[in-house]
């Protein structure tokens, strides 16, 4: 889960994932969407691959990236469980109100 959140911490990598929601894209097509040098984009792709958020396959001379949505879903579900989100139980951090007795 740490690798996933490290990957998601960067806005460029989040944008890459948004683009891949539309379908598989080549490294060149993705890189054309950004004003970064190719080595910078390659580093972003490597972080996404290490987090298992994308898969890459060779198609001739091109590398095609595809979103692995199930990995992202699993990480977000795991994160939500840590905080009890979505389990039907509402937890409060507020202290219970104490009533004063009046005699």
Biopython code that builds the backbone (N, CA, C, O; Angstrom):
import numpy as np
from Bio.PDB.StructureBuilder import StructureBuilder

atoms = [
    (1, "UNK", "N", (0.831, -1.190, 0.000)),
    (1, "UNK", "CA", (0.000, 0.000, 0.000)),
    (1, "UNK", "C", (0.879, 1.258, 0.000)),
    (1, "UNK", "O", (0.494, 2.275, -0.579)),
    (2, "UNK", "N", (2.043, 1.202, 0.637)),
    (2, "UNK", "CA", (2.921, 2.369, 0.677)),
    (2, "UNK", "C", (3.369, 2.790, -0.719)),
    (2, "UNK", "O", (3.422, 3.981, -1.025)),
    (3, "UNK", "N", (3.689, 1.815, -1.561)),
    (3, "UNK", "CA", (4.121, 2.135, -2.922)),
    (3, "UNK", "C", (3.001, 2.792, -3.716)),
    (3, "UNK", "O", (3.243, 3.688, -4.525)),
    (4, "UNK", "N", (1.774, 2.341, -3.481)),
    (4, "UNK", "CA", (0.627, 2.930, -4.179)),
    (4, "UNK", "C", (0.462, 4.385, -3.775)),
    (4, "UNK", "O", (0.283, 5.251, -4.632)),
    (5, "UNK", "N", (0.522, 4.663, -2.474)),
    (5, "UNK", "CA", (0.325, 6.038, -2.034)),
    (5, "UNK", "C", (1.501, 6.932, -2.403)),
    (5, "UNK", "O", (1.314, 8.125, -2.642)),
    (6, "UNK", "N", (2.705, 6.381, -2.454)),
    (6, "UNK", "CA", (3.847, 7.157, -2.946)),
    (6, "UNK", "C", (3.602, 7.546, -4.408)),
    (6, "UNK", "O", (3.849, 8.683, -4.809)),
    (7, "UNK", "N", (3.120, 6.595, -5.184)),
    (7, "UNK", "CA", (2.843, 6.871, -6.600)),
    (7, "UNK", "C", (1.742, 7.919, -6.753)),
    (7, "UNK", "O", (1.822, 8.787, -7.623)),
    (8, "UNK", "N", (0.725, 7.837, -5.917)),
    (8, "UNK", "CA", (-0.409, 8.760, -6.015)),
    (8, "UNK", "C", (-0.093, 10.145, -5.457)),
    (8, "UNK", "O", (-0.850, 11.088, -5.684)),
    (9, "UNK", "N", (1.001, 10.275, -4.738)),
    (9, "UNK", "CA", (1.347, 11.563, -4.118)),
    (9, "UNK", "C", (1.735, 12.618, -5.150)),
    (9, "UNK", "O", (1.681, 13.813, -4.859)),
    (10, "UNK", "N", (2.115, 12.203, -6.324)),
    (10, "UNK", "CA", (2.577, 13.140, -7.342)),
    (10, "UNK", "C", (1.465, 13.475, -8.333)),
    (10, "UNK", "O", (0.837, 12.569, -8.880)),
    (11, "UNK", "N", (1.211, 14.771, -8.573)),
    (11, "UNK", "CA", (0.123, 15.142, -9.501)),
    (11, "UNK", "C", (0.349, 14.675, -10.937)),
    (11, "UNK", "O", (-0.614, 14.397, -11.651)),
    (12, "UNK", "N", (1.597, 14.585, -11.365)),
    (12, "UNK", "CA", (1.868, 14.099, -12.726)),
    (12, "UNK", "C", (1.445, 12.642, -12.857)),
    (12, "UNK", "O", (0.825, 12.253, -13.846)),
    (13, "UNK", "N", (1.784, 11.845, -11.856)),
    (13, "UNK", "CA", (1.408, 10.427, -11.924)),
    (13, "UNK", "C", (-0.098, 10.245, -11.812)),
    (13, "UNK", "O", (-0.663, 9.356, -12.448)),
    (14, "UNK", "N", (-0.755, 11.078, -11.009)),
    (14, "UNK", "CA", (-2.223, 11.003, -10.951)),
    (14, "UNK", "C", (-2.825, 11.349, -12.305)),
    (14, "UNK", "O", (-3.812, 10.740, -12.719)),
    (15, "UNK", "N", (-2.242, 12.317, -12.995)),
    (15, "UNK", "CA", (-2.748, 12.696, -14.327)),
    (15, "UNK", "C", (-2.536, 11.556, -15.333)),
    (15, "UNK", "O", (-3.392, 11.297, -16.178)),
    (16, "UNK", "N", (-1.394, 10.884, -15.230)),
    (16, "UNK", "CA", (-1.150, 9.721, -16.102)),
    (16, "UNK", "C", (-2.240, 8.679, -15.886)),
    (16, "UNK", "O", (-2.774, 8.123, -16.845)),
    (17, "UNK", "N", (-2.569, 8.418, -14.626)),
    (17, "UNK", "CA", (-3.625, 7.438, -14.333)),
    (17, "UNK", "C", (-4.969, 7.891, -14.886)),
    (17, "UNK", "O", (-5.739, 7.075, -15.394)),
    (18, "UNK", "N", (-5.257, 9.191, -14.792)),
    (18, "UNK", "CA", (-6.507, 9.715, -15.372)),
    (18, "UNK", "C", (-6.543, 9.471, -16.869)),
    (18, "UNK", "O", (-7.566, 9.047, -17.407)),
    (19, "UNK", "N", (-5.436, 9.735, -17.545)),
    (19, "UNK", "CA", (-5.378, 9.524, -18.997)),
    (19, "UNK", "C", (-5.579, 8.051, -19.344)),
    (19, "UNK", "O", (-6.245, 7.719, -20.324)),
    (20, "UNK", "N", (-4.993, 7.171, -18.525)),
    (20, "UNK", "CA", (-5.108, 5.734, -18.803)),
    (20, "UNK", "C", (-6.492, 5.188, -18.506)),
    (20, "UNK", "O", (-6.818, 4.076, -18.923)),
    (21, "UNK", "N", (-7.306, 5.944, -17.798)),
    (21, "UNK", "CA", (-8.701, 5.510, -17.590)),
    (21, "UNK", "C", (-9.445, 5.449, -18.918)),
    (21, "UNK", "O", (-10.416, 4.705, -19.051)),
    (22, "UNK", "N", (-9.000, 6.222, -19.893)),
    (22, "UNK", "CA", (-9.633, 6.231, -21.212)),
    (22, "UNK", "C", (-9.249, 5.010, -22.034)),
    (22, "UNK", "O", (-9.908, 4.675, -23.019)),
    (23, "UNK", "N", (-8.169, 4.347, -21.615)),
    (23, "UNK", "CA", (-7.713, 3.166, -22.335)),
    (23, "UNK", "C", (-6.203, 3.151, -22.442)),
    (23, "UNK", "O", (-5.546, 4.129, -22.085)),
    (24, "UNK", "N", (-5.637, 2.041, -22.933)),
    (24, "UNK", "CA", (-4.183, 1.929, -23.055)),
    (24, "UNK", "C", (-3.610, 3.029, -23.951)),
    (24, "UNK", "O", (-4.232, 3.445, -24.928)),
    (25, "UNK", "N", (-2.411, 3.485, -23.592)),
    (25, "UNK", "CA", (-1.721, 4.516, -24.372)),
    (25, "UNK", "C", (-0.236, 4.196, -24.419)),
    (25, "UNK", "O", (0.303, 3.556, -23.515)),
    (26, "UNK", "N", (0.412, 4.641, -25.470)),
    (26, "UNK", "CA", (1.857, 4.438, -25.573)),
    (26, "UNK", "C", (2.576, 5.456, -24.692)),
    (26, "UNK", "O", (2.018, 6.486, -24.314)),
    (27, "UNK", "N", (3.819, 5.140, -24.380)),
    (27, "UNK", "CA", (4.636, 6.059, -23.582)),
    (27, "UNK", "C", (4.744, 7.406, -24.281)),
    (27, "UNK", "O", (4.712, 8.452, -23.633)),
    (28, "UNK", "N", (4.869, 7.380, -25.587)),
    (28, "UNK", "CA", (4.963, 8.620, -26.362)),
    (28, "UNK", "C", (3.690, 9.447, -26.286)),
    (28, "UNK", "O", (3.743, 10.665, -26.109)),
    (29, "UNK", "N", (2.549, 8.787, -26.418)),
    (29, "UNK", "CA", (1.265, 9.499, -26.321)),
    (29, "UNK", "C", (1.093, 10.132, -24.949)),
    (29, "UNK", "O", (0.627, 11.265, -24.830)),
    (30, "UNK", "N", (1.470, 9.398, -23.924)),
    (30, "UNK", "CA", (1.369, 9.934, -22.567)),
    (30, "UNK", "C", (2.337, 11.103, -22.375)),
    (30, "UNK", "O", (1.968, 12.144, -21.831)),
    (31, "UNK", "N", (3.567, 10.919, -22.824)),
    (31, "UNK", "CA", (4.578, 11.963, -22.666)),
    (31, "UNK", "C", (4.196, 13.245, -23.383)),
    (31, "UNK", "O", (4.531, 14.338, -22.926)),
    (32, "UNK", "N", (3.494, 13.117, -24.507)),
    (32, "UNK", "CA", (3.068, 14.300, -25.266)),
    (32, "UNK", "C", (2.111, 15.191, -24.475)),
    (32, "UNK", "O", (1.929, 16.361, -24.813)),
    (33, "UNK", "N", (1.508, 14.650, -23.440)),
    (33, "UNK", "CA", (0.549, 15.403, -22.624)),
    (33, "UNK", "C", (1.238, 16.270, -21.568)),
    (33, "UNK", "O", (0.578, 17.035, -20.865)),
    (34, "UNK", "N", (2.559, 16.150, -21.456)),
    (34, "UNK", "CA", (3.304, 16.841, -20.416)),
    (34, "UNK", "C", (4.482, 17.598, -21.012)),
    (34, "UNK", "O", (4.963, 17.267, -22.096)),
    (35, "UNK", "N", (4.936, 18.608, -20.302)),
    (35, "UNK", "CA", (6.065, 19.420, -20.752)),
    (35, "UNK", "C", (7.363, 18.960, -20.088)),
    (35, "UNK", "O", (8.234, 19.778, -19.793)),
    (36, "UNK", "N", (7.490, 17.659, -19.856)),
    (36, "UNK", "CA", (8.680, 17.107, -19.225)),
    (36, "UNK", "C", (9.520, 16.382, -20.261)),
    (36, "UNK", "O", (9.019, 15.953, -21.300)),
    (37, "UNK", "N", (10.814, 16.251, -19.961)),
    (37, "UNK", "CA", (11.699, 15.461, -20.813)),
    (37, "UNK", "C", (11.328, 13.981, -20.698)),
    (37, "UNK", "O", (10.765, 13.551, -19.691)),
    (38, "UNK", "N", (11.642, 13.224, -21.714)),
    (38, "UNK", "CA", (11.318, 11.789, -21.732)),
    (38, "UNK", "C", (11.892, 11.038, -20.522)),
    (38, "UNK", "O", (11.200, 10.186, -19.965)),
    (39, "UNK", "N", (13.142, 11.325, -20.093)),
    (39, "UNK", "CA", (13.649, 10.616, -18.910)),
    (39, "UNK", "C", (12.824, 10.891, -17.643)),
    (39, "UNK", "O", (12.677, 10.011, -16.795)),
    (40, "UNK", "N", (12.294, 12.097, -17.520)),
    (40, "UNK", "CA", (11.450, 12.422, -16.369)),
    (40, "UNK", "C", (10.173, 11.595, -16.413)),
    (40, "UNK", "O", (9.738, 11.054, -15.396)),
    (41, "UNK", "N", (9.578, 11.502, -17.591)),
    (41, "UNK", "CA", (8.355, 10.706, -17.732)),
    (41, "UNK", "C", (8.656, 9.226, -17.499)),
    (41, "UNK", "O", (7.846, 8.520, -16.898)),
    (42, "UNK", "N", (9.791, 8.758, -17.958)),
    (42, "UNK", "CA", (10.171, 7.361, -17.722)),
    (42, "UNK", "C", (10.271, 7.070, -16.230)),
    (42, "UNK", "O", (9.885, 5.993, -15.776)),
    (43, "UNK", "N", (10.786, 8.023, -15.473)),
    (43, "UNK", "CA", (10.875, 7.852, -14.021)),
    (43, "UNK", "C", (9.478, 7.765, -13.407)),
    (43, "UNK", "O", (9.245, 6.958, -12.507)),
    (44, "UNK", "N", (8.546, 8.596, -13.891)),
    (44, "UNK", "CA", (7.165, 8.530, -13.403)),
    (44, "UNK", "C", (6.536, 7.174, -13.749)),
    (44, "UNK", "O", (5.858, 6.571, -12.918)),
    (45, "UNK", "N", (6.763, 6.707, -14.964)),
    (45, "UNK", "CA", (6.227, 5.406, -15.375)),
    (45, "UNK", "C", (6.796, 4.291, -14.493)),
    (45, "UNK", "O", (6.078, 3.359, -14.131)),
    (46, "UNK", "N", (8.072, 4.385, -14.149)),
    (46, "UNK", "CA", (8.710, 3.362, -13.324)),
    (46, "UNK", "C", (8.073, 3.306, -11.934)),
    (46, "UNK", "O", (7.866, 2.221, -11.390)),
    (47, "UNK", "N", (7.766, 4.462, -11.361)),
    (47, "UNK", "CA", (7.117, 4.489, -10.042)),
    (47, "UNK", "C", (5.732, 3.859, -10.124)),
    (47, "UNK", "O", (5.341, 3.098, -9.240)),
    (48, "UNK", "N", (4.987, 4.174, -11.186)),
    (48, "UNK", "CA", (3.653, 3.599, -11.366)),
    (48, "UNK", "C", (3.718, 2.081, -11.561)),
    (48, "UNK", "O", (2.880, 1.345, -11.041)),
    (49, "UNK", "N", (4.720, 1.623, -12.314)),
    (49, "UNK", "CA", (4.880, 0.180, -12.514)),
    (49, "UNK", "C", (5.274, -0.508, -11.211)),
    (49, "UNK", "O", (4.771, -1.588, -10.902)),
    (50, "UNK", "N", (6.173, 0.111, -10.447)),
    (50, "UNK", "CA", (6.603, -0.493, -9.180)),
    (50, "UNK", "C", (5.440, -0.611, -8.205)),
    (50, "UNK", "O", (5.374, -1.558, -7.422)),
    (51, "UNK", "N", (4.527, 0.348, -8.253)),
    (51, "UNK", "CA", (3.333, 0.295, -7.395)),
    (51, "UNK", "C", (2.288, -0.651, -7.969)),
    (51, "UNK", "O", (1.253, -0.890, -7.347)),
    (52, "UNK", "N", (2.557, -1.188, -9.152)),
    (52, "UNK", "CA", (1.662, -2.124, -9.831)),
    (52, "UNK", "C", (0.353, -1.453, -10.262)),
    (52, "UNK", "O", (-0.664, -2.123, -10.443)),
    (53, "UNK", "N", (0.386, -0.127, -10.423)),
    (53, "UNK", "CA", (-0.806, 0.609, -10.860)),
    (53, "UNK", "C", (-0.982, 0.574, -12.371)),
    (53, "UNK", "O", (-2.084, 0.780, -12.880)),
    (54, "UNK", "N", (0.102, 0.313, -13.083)),
    (54, "UNK", "CA", (0.034, 0.180, -14.534)),
    (54, "UNK", "C", (0.813, -1.062, -14.943)),
    (54, "UNK", "O", (1.715, -1.515, -14.239)),
    (55, "UNK", "N", (0.445, -1.592, -16.084)),
    (55, "UNK", "CA", (1.240, -2.661, -16.677)),
    (55, "UNK", "C", (1.736, -2.151, -18.014)),
    (55, "UNK", "O", (1.072, -1.360, -18.682)),
    (56, "UNK", "N", (2.905, -2.614, -18.389)),
    (56, "UNK", "CA", (3.523, -2.177, -19.638)),
    (56, "UNK", "C", (3.773, -3.396, -20.510)),
    (56, "UNK", "O", (4.170, -4.460, -20.034)),
    (57, "UNK", "N", (3.530, -3.211, -21.793)),
    (57, "UNK", "CA", (3.829, -4.286, -22.747)),
    (57, "UNK", "C", (4.447, -3.666, -23.987)),
    (57, "UNK", "O", (4.110, -2.548, -24.375)),
    (58, "UNK", "N", (5.343, -4.397, -24.593)),
    (58, "UNK", "CA", (6.001, -3.925, -25.811)),
    (58, "UNK", "C", (5.116, -4.226, -27.005)),
    (58, "UNK", "O", (4.535, -5.306, -27.112)),
    (59, "UNK", "N", (5.023, -3.265, -27.890)),
    (59, "UNK", "CA", (4.321, -3.428, -29.160)),
    (59, "UNK", "C", (5.252, -2.863, -30.227)),
    (59, "UNK", "O", (5.196, -1.680, -30.563)),
    (60, "UNK", "N", (6.103, -3.728, -30.747)),
    (60, "UNK", "CA", (7.137, -3.255, -31.661)),
    (60, "UNK", "C", (8.142, -2.410, -30.882)),
    (60, "UNK", "O", (8.736, -2.878, -29.911)),
    (61, "UNK", "N", (8.325, -1.167, -31.315)),
    (61, "UNK", "CA", (9.246, -0.267, -30.623)),
    (61, "UNK", "C", (8.559, 0.534, -29.522)),
    (61, "UNK", "O", (9.216, 1.233, -28.751)),
    (62, "UNK", "N", (7.249, 0.429, -29.452)),
    (62, "UNK", "CA", (6.497, 1.209, -28.464)),
    (62, "UNK", "C", (6.262, 0.412, -27.183)),
    (62, "UNK", "O", (6.192, -0.817, -27.187)),
    (63, "UNK", "N", (6.143, 1.161, -26.093)),
    (63, "UNK", "CA", (5.712, 0.576, -24.825)),
    (63, "UNK", "C", (4.296, 1.088, -24.590)),
    (63, "UNK", "O", (4.050, 2.294, -24.587)),
    (64, "UNK", "N", (3.380, 0.161, -24.395)),
    (64, "UNK", "CA", (1.971, 0.496, -24.165)),
    (64, "UNK", "C", (1.675, 0.320, -22.683)),
    (64, "UNK", "O", (1.963, -0.721, -22.094)),
    (65, "UNK", "N", (1.094, 1.356, -22.096)),
    (65, "UNK", "CA", (0.729, 1.307, -20.681)),
    (65, "UNK", "C", (-0.771, 1.134, -20.538)),
    (65, "UNK", "O", (-1.560, 1.683, -21.307)),
    (66, "UNK", "N", (-1.138, 0.363, -19.541)),
    (66, "UNK", "CA", (-2.548, 0.115, -19.258)),
    (66, "UNK", "C", (-2.763, 0.207, -17.749)),
    (66, "UNK", "O", (-1.940, -0.267, -16.966)),
    (67, "UNK", "N", (-3.861, 0.813, -17.355)),
    (67, "UNK", "CA", (-4.212, 0.985, -15.954)),
    (67, "UNK", "C", (-4.589, -0.345, -15.330)),
    (67, "UNK", "O", (-5.299, -1.145, -15.939)),
    (68, "UNK", "N", (-4.114, -0.580, -14.118)),
    (68, "UNK", "CA", (-4.513, -1.770, -13.343)),
    (68, "UNK", "C", (-5.402, -1.270, -12.214)),
    (68, "UNK", "O", (-4.959, -1.120, -11.075)),
    (69, "UNK", "N", (-6.630, -1.021, -12.540)),
    (69, "UNK", "CA", (-7.577, -0.417, -11.611)),
    (69, "UNK", "C", (-7.792, -1.259, -10.370)),
    (69, "UNK", "O", (-8.028, -0.710, -9.294)),
    (70, "UNK", "N", (-7.719, -2.571, -10.485)),
    (70, "UNK", "CA", (-7.958, -3.438, -9.326)),
    (70, "UNK", "C", (-6.946, -3.175, -8.213)),
    (70, "UNK", "O", (-7.297, -3.261, -7.036)),
    (71, "UNK", "N", (-5.707, -2.859, -8.560)),
    (71, "UNK", "CA", (-4.688, -2.581, -7.546)),
    (71, "UNK", "C", (-5.030, -1.292, -6.814)),
    (71, "UNK", "O", (-4.907, -1.216, -5.591)),
    (72, "UNK", "N", (-5.454, -0.286, -7.555)),
    (72, "UNK", "CA", (-5.853, 0.985, -6.943)),
    (72, "UNK", "C", (-7.069, 0.787, -6.039)),
    (72, "UNK", "O", (-7.117, 1.321, -4.931)),
    (73, "UNK", "N", (-8.034, 0.031, -6.507)),
    (73, "UNK", "CA", (-9.226, -0.249, -5.703)),
    (73, "UNK", "C", (-8.864, -0.972, -4.413)),
    (73, "UNK", "O", (-9.376, -0.634, -3.346)),
    (74, "UNK", "N", (-7.989, -1.961, -4.505)),
    (74, "UNK", "CA", (-7.572, -2.707, -3.315)),
    (74, "UNK", "C", (-6.878, -1.793, -2.305)),
    (74, "UNK", "O", (-7.123, -1.894, -1.103)),
    (75, "UNK", "N", (-6.017, -0.906, -2.793)),
    (75, "UNK", "CA", (-5.306, 0.006, -1.893)),
    (75, "UNK", "C", (-6.276, 0.956, -1.218)),
    (75, "UNK", "O", (-6.166, 1.209, -0.018)),
    (76, "UNK", "N", (-7.221, 1.484, -1.975)),
    (76, "UNK", "CA", (-8.183, 2.419, -1.394)),
    (76, "UNK", "C", (-9.116, 1.721, -0.412)),
    (76, "UNK", "O", (-9.486, 2.299, 0.610)),
    (77, "UNK", "N", (-9.496, 0.491, -0.713)),
    (77, "UNK", "CA", (-10.325, -0.264, 0.228)),
    (77, "UNK", "C", (-9.561, -0.551, 1.521)),
    (77, "UNK", "O", (-10.108, -0.426, 2.616)),
    (78, "UNK", "N", (-8.311, -0.929, 1.381)),
    (78, "UNK", "CA", (-7.490, -1.175, 2.564)),
    (78, "UNK", "C", (-7.326, 0.081, 3.401)),
    (78, "UNK", "O", (-7.389, 0.030, 4.629)),
    (79, "UNK", "N", (-7.118, 1.198, 2.739)),
    (79, "UNK", "CA", (-6.979, 2.481, 3.426)),
    (79, "UNK", "C", (-8.270, 2.857, 4.137)),
    (79, "UNK", "O", (-8.240, 3.334, 5.272)),
    (80, "UNK", "N", (-9.396, 2.646, 3.480)),
    (80, "UNK", "CA", (-10.678, 3.002, 4.088)),
    (80, "UNK", "C", (-10.971, 2.139, 5.310)),
    (80, "UNK", "O", (-11.596, 2.607, 6.261)),
    (81, "UNK", "N", (-10.529, 0.893, 5.293)),
    (81, "UNK", "CA", (-10.749, 0.011, 6.445)),
    (81, "UNK", "C", (-9.961, 0.473, 7.663)),
    (81, "UNK", "O", (-10.420, 0.337, 8.797)),
    (82, "UNK", "N", (-8.772, 1.020, 7.422)),
    (82, "UNK", "CA", (-7.963, 1.524, 8.529)),
    (82, "UNK", "C", (-8.734, 2.580, 9.314)),
    (82, "UNK", "O", (-8.628, 2.657, 10.538)),
    (83, "UNK", "N", (-9.508, 3.391, 8.601)),
    (83, "UNK", "CA", (-10.251, 4.471, 9.232)),
    (83, "UNK", "C", (-11.725, 4.147, 9.445)),
    (83, "UNK", "O", (-12.496, 5.007, 9.869)),
    (84, "UNK", "N", (-12.114, 2.917, 9.153)),
    (84, "UNK", "CA", (-13.492, 2.503, 9.380)),
    (84, "UNK", "C", (-14.478, 3.153, 8.431)),
    (84, "UNK", "O", (-15.654, 3.301, 8.760)),
    (85, "UNK", "N", (-14.012, 3.538, 7.266)),
    (85, "UNK", "CA", (-14.885, 4.171, 6.274)),
    (85, "UNK", "C", (-15.568, 3.081, 5.458)),
    (85, "UNK", "O", (-14.917, 2.175, 4.940)),
    (86, "UNK", "N", (-16.885, 3.182, 5.354)),
    (86, "UNK", "CA", (-17.609, 2.257, 4.502)),
    (86, "UNK", "C", (-17.973, 0.945, 5.152)),
    (86, "UNK", "O", (-18.488, 0.052, 4.480)),
    (87, "UNK", "N", (-17.720, 0.797, 6.448)),
    (87, "UNK", "CA", (-18.076, -0.468, 7.092)),
    (87, "UNK", "C", (-19.399, -0.382, 7.843)),
    (87, "UNK", "O", (-19.793, -1.319, 8.537)),
    (88, "UNK", "N", (-20.074, 0.744, 7.697)),
    (88, "UNK", "CA", (-21.380, 0.884, 8.313)),
    (88, "UNK", "C", (-21.340, 1.326, 9.758)),
    (88, "UNK", "O", (-22.385, 1.527, 10.378)),
    (89, "UNK", "N", (-20.158, 1.478, 10.295)),
    (89, "UNK", "CA", (-20.031, 1.908, 11.689)),
    (89, "UNK", "C", (-19.441, 3.308, 11.694)),
    (89, "UNK", "O", (-18.365, 3.549, 11.147)),
    (90, "UNK", "N", (-20.154, 4.212, 12.312)),
    (90, "UNK", "CA", (-19.645, 5.568, 12.396)),
    (90, "UNK", "C", (-18.898, 5.722, 13.713)),
    (90, "UNK", "O", (-19.428, 5.456, 14.792)),
    (91, "UNK", "N", (-17.666, 6.156, 13.589)),
    (91, "UNK", "CA", (-16.845, 6.356, 14.778)),
    (91, "UNK", "C", (-16.662, 7.841, 14.995)),
    (91, "UNK", "O", (-16.501, 8.610, 14.047)),
    (92, "UNK", "N", (-16.690, 8.233, 16.251)),
    (92, "UNK", "CA", (-16.521, 9.637, 16.588)),
    (92, "UNK", "C", (-15.297, 9.796, 17.467)),
    (92, "UNK", "O", (-15.028, 8.973, 18.342)),
    (93, "UNK", "N", (-14.559, 10.871, 17.219)),
    (93, "UNK", "CA", (-13.406, 11.155, 18.058)),
    (93, "UNK", "C", (-13.774, 12.103, 19.184)),
    (93, "UNK", "O", (-12.961, 12.385, 20.064)),
    (94, "UNK", "N", (-15.005, 12.590, 19.151)),
    (94, "UNK", "CA", (-15.453, 13.505, 20.198)),
    (94, "UNK", "C", (-15.699, 12.735, 21.494)),
    (94, "UNK", "O", (-16.103, 11.573, 21.480)),
    (95, "UNK", "N", (-15.450, 13.399, 22.588)),
    (95, "UNK", "CA", (-15.717, 12.774, 23.891)),
    (95, "UNK", "C", (-17.212, 12.789, 24.155)),
    (95, "UNK", "O", (-17.904, 13.727, 23.757)),
    (96, "UNK", "N", (-17.717, 11.760, 24.823)),
    (96, "UNK", "CA", (-19.150, 11.750, 25.150)),
    (96, "UNK", "C", (-19.477, 12.913, 26.085)),
    (96, "UNK", "O", (-18.697, 13.276, 26.966)),
    (97, "UNK", "N", (-20.645, 13.472, 25.860)),
    (97, "UNK", "CA", (-21.110, 14.594, 26.684)),
    (97, "UNK", "C", (-21.484, 14.072, 28.059)),
    (97, "UNK", "O", (-22.240, 13.108, 28.181)),
    (98, "UNK", "N", (-20.960, 14.705, 29.082)),
    (98, "UNK", "CA", (-21.249, 14.291, 30.441)),
    (98, "UNK", "C", (-22.316, 15.185, 31.030)),
    (98, "UNK", "O", (-22.163, 16.407, 31.048)),
    (99, "UNK", "N", (-23.391, 14.596, 31.511)),
    (99, "UNK", "CA", (-24.447, 15.389, 32.122)),
    (99, "UNK", "C", (-24.142, 15.613, 33.586)),
    (99, "UNK", "O", (-23.698, 14.708, 34.292)),
    (100, "UNK", "N", (-24.387, 16.828, 34.027)),
    (100, "UNK", "CA", (-24.210, 17.127, 35.453)),
    (100, "UNK", "C", (-25.481, 16.805, 36.174)),
    (100, "UNK", "O", (-26.573, 17.076, 35.676)),
    (101, "UNK", "N", (-25.353, 16.235, 37.332)),
    (101, "UNK", "CA", (-26.565, 15.934, 38.108)),
    (101, "UNK", "C", (-26.942, 17.181, 38.917)),
    (101, "UNK", "O", (-26.093, 17.842, 39.516)),
    (102, "UNK", "N", (-28.216, 17.469, 38.911)),
    (102, "UNK", "CA", (-28.730, 18.618, 39.664)),
    (102, "UNK", "C", (-29.579, 18.105, 40.798)),
    (102, "UNK", "O", (-30.569, 17.408, 40.574)),
    (103, "UNK", "N", (-29.211, 18.435, 41.980)),
    (103, "UNK", "CA", (-29.947, 17.946, 43.147)),
    (103, "UNK", "C", (-30.744, 19.023, 43.801)),
    (103, "UNK", "O", (-31.421, 18.772, 44.798)),
]
sb = StructureBuilder()
sb.init_structure("model")
sb.init_model(0)
sb.init_chain("A")
sb.init_seg("    ")
for serial, (resi, resn, name, xyz) in enumerate(atoms, 1):
    if name == "N":
        sb.init_residue(resn, " ", resi, " ")
    sb.init_atom(name, np.array(xyz, "f"), 0.0, 1.0, " ", f" {name:<3s}", serial, name[0])
structure = sb.get_structure()
